[in-house]
């Protein structure tokens, strides 16, 4: 059944993110899609960050625009990605207009207070990570399920050419700097290791990792060339250094690198191990010493590395695409539209 869908999500002005991959999947499934960019702000960020009144005013303006868009479009389904900025009143008005309202949380639960306030307004809630499922269910929210990110085979595929900055490398990492990552990667200093991502310029001038920095921001087409040209792609997930914010979700980069046919070496993230089998689809490490040991092993064993990479690619392209994820989500929306929410809440 074709549905008219209003999707609210953030659009990075420089390159595609999960929002655009989700939009493409919705269109590929044959649905009518209207897009609302919740990243468009009226008040500059420097003012919003230093004054709560500006922050509240801009959030109010965003919600009025989303309400007006829902009123004019009259969608059958409203999908909100993230959800931190969308107020319960906005969701209630969309549902009053006949829309099934779905939330898909897509980040670690840094700012979950606003999501918890708005959660009861939605018909269903999908969470990128199981930590968000546990937080919401523990707060008595019904209709919550796990729906991880995925890959977009049209974007995440082998591309000709080498990595940015020249040839490929034994090991690469694309992602932001965090202290835990700096500590993990210290044992790779001096090897053929390359890092791309924001924040790494903050490294002390004496850090041996500085010689491995290749660039800050990279677009998806560059990521895929980097992944394809290199022997090992590292996945090191976010960890709250204070231990207050749980994060078990699988990074989109895991799916993207595997779809490119790359060999992925990931930390033992709970959701990653629930989706893929260690030693069959990817390899894993627990600490800096094991990371260095696994890098040495797999650099020296190309046959084993390539066998695991092929099986990982087969698995992610079969079971973990955005088209597949959106098919699941929209089938649930259809059930909600037929009155399935009452049965779901009762169960």
C-alpha positions, 0 to 999 in steps of 0.5 A: 500500500502506497502511503504519504509520508512526512519525514522530519530529520537533520540534513547535513549541508556538506554530505549525506547522512542517515537521513538521506539514506532513509529518504532514498529507501522510502522512495525506493519502496514506492511511497510519496515522501515529503521532507522536513529539515529540522536542522534549519534554525532561525537563531545562530547557534552561538546565541542559542548555546549561550542563552536558553531563551534563544534556544527555547524560541528557536525550538518553538519556531521549529515545532510551529513549522513542523505543525504547519507542514503536517497540517498542509501535507496531511500525511498518513505517516509522520516519521521523526528522526532523532526526536530531541527537538520535537515537542509532544504537542506537535506529535499530538496535532499530527495524530489528530490530523490522522497520521500514524506518528513514529519516532526513530532515535538515532544517537546515543542518549545524551539528551534523552529528557526531551525524548522521554517527555515526548515518547508517549505521544508516538504510536511506535518508537524505534531505537538505533541502539538497545540502550535506548530501548532499555531506557524507554521501556524502563520508563514505562513507554509502550510500543518500543523496539530495536531498529539499528541503522544499515547500509545503502548499497547504492552509496556504500560500495566499492569505488575505483581509486585509492584512499584520500591522500594517496595509496591505501593503508594497512589500517584506517579509522574514520571518526571523531576524536575521543580520549578512549579512542586515543588510548586504544590507538596508541599501540598502532603508532608507527604502523601503517595506520591512517586517521580521518576525522574531526577533533584529532588536531587536539592531540598534543604535539608530542603524541605519536599519533599525530603522524597518522592524521590525514584529514578532518571532515570527509564525505561518504564517497571519500569514506568508501574509497578509503575503506576499499583501498585499505586492509583493515577498517577499525570501528571503535564506538563512543564511550562516555568517559564518566560512565553515565551515558550507556551506548550499545548501538552499532555505528552506521560505519560498521554497516557501511564498511562491510557493504564496501567489502572491507574487513572490519575490526570492531570493539566488542560492542553489544549490538554489533555482536547481536547482529554479526558473528565474530570471526565469521562476518568481522573481527573484534578486540577488547582492549589496546593490546588485543587491538594491536595483536589482531591488526598484526595477525590480519595484516599478515593473513590476507586470505583469512581477512578476505574470507571474513570480509566477503562473508560480512558483505554478504550478510550486510547486503542481505539483512541490513539495508535501509530498504529492509529497515524501512520496510519493517518500520512502514509495515508497523505503521500500517498495523498502527493505522489498522488499530494495531497500537491498542493490541501492541500496548496491551501485549 
